[in-house]
C-alpha cells in the first residue's frame, strides 16, 4: 500500500509538541510519547480500580458496624435500605416508620421497626388500572369528577375526599394516574353540607403530641401532607380529632 503524501499539522497529546501526521487518528508525535501515554492510561486504570475497591471496603465496614445494632440513626437506616435520608424522613412523617427523637439533633430508629416496614411493604404488581365503573344496579357510569374538582366544588380537603369515598363506597376509576369519582355519588355524598364541628371535636397540637408521642415538626408535616383542617385560637392551634385519628390511630378488628 502506498504511503499517503498528505501532511496534517497536529499537536501531540503527550508533550504538546507540534508535528505533521499522515493520518487524522494520529495522537502522538513519536513512539516514545505513545508508550508514555499508554503507561499513564494503565496507571490511571489501576488507580480507579483501587479506589473502587477501597470505597467498597468502606461500605462493607459501615454495614458490618451496624449489622448488630438495635437502634440506628437516620443515616444508618438510609444506608441499610439503600435510599437517601430524605426518604427516611418522609416515611417517618407519613407514620410508616416509627422513630424516637431524643434531642433536636438525635433521632433513633429501632432496627426491628425498619425490618417490619420492609416485611409489610412487599411489592405487589397492581392489576391493570380500572377504567370502567358501575353503580349499585350494575349500570355503567360515564360521568366523573377528579379529586381536584371535588375539592374546589364542595370545599373539602384531599384527605376528606378519600375518607368519604371509602366510607360511602363511591365508585371510582383510574385514568392516567388520576382518580376519577362517580359524579352522581359525589353529588349525593358531598352536597349535604356537613355540620359545623363542635368545640369538643377539636384537639390542640399539644394534646395530639402527648397522645401520639409526636414532635411538633412531625405533627406539622402530618397536617401539611394530609391537608387537615385547622383553626387558631389565641396562640394555640387546633385540628379535628376525627381527621388526625383516621391517620394515626390503627384500625381495630370488629
Secondary structure, 3 states (H helix, E strand, C coil): CCCCCCCEEEECCCCCCEEEECCCCCCCCCHHHHHHHHHHHHHHHHHHHHHHHHHHHHHHHHHHHHCCCCEECHHHHHHHHCCCHHHHHHHHHCCCCCCEECCCCCEEEEHHHHHHHHHHCCCCCCCCCCCCCECCCCCECCCEEEHHHHHHHHCCCHHHHHHHHHHCCCCEEEECCEEEEEHHHHHHHHHCCCCCCCHHHEEEHHHHHHHHCCCHHHHHHHHHHHCCCEEEECCEEEEEHHHHHHHHCCCCCC
